[in-house]
């Protein structure tokens, strides 16, 4: 029986008097790729921020590996293997690619960091070609690759990806989704937040649909992808 890696129960988040997330419930099992889809402003990013301790919550519980993590900071969670690639990438623009990857391993104290950098370069050959380049001089797609590579340096047990395809060219979108599939195939559990419902559900084992701060649907990804309500709302059919 697979282990529940992440479980969110009754999670509520408010900005002032506005309730942005309204009692959200979902879970991610070991080895799964789960997609959380929804329109811009649905509350997806806020939900991830609440999970990773970067957004205060009004109510609800979060369990990671069967234990409550409420009140823990993101640095504590990274040490435990819960790692997020934020929307907007968040690279260290005045550092080189190699230095950014080294920063991804800041919680580690072992002698395999350089070997893991080589593994990241194998996944992202373009980063290897430009390893001495400053991150701030790279394209958006290249910075997205770097942000994902940096997260992998922490050796995540659960990788949270927030809108990894946002603002990228179609060719780069294809590359990013290819890499997400590859990371998952290597055994990493993934929670993917995406507006691109078709691509996200096409990769996923299961999915959830979020609308106006609530989870409105959930189930097997293939079933959601063929559901006429999802297709009408998110695929323009």
Buried (B, 14 or more C-beta within 10 A) or exposed (E): EEEBBBBBBEBBBBEEEEBBBBBBBBBBBBBBBBBBBBBEEBBBBBBBBBBBBBBEBBBBBBBBBEEEBEEBEBEEBBBBBBBBBBBBBBBBEEBBBBBBBBBBBBBBEEEEBEEBBEBBBEBBEBBBEBBEBBBEEBEBBBBBBBBBBBBBBBBBBBBBBBBBBBEBEEEBBEBBBEBBBEBBEEEBBBBBBBBBBBBBBBBBBBBBBBBBBBBBBBEEBBBBBEBEEBBEBBEEE
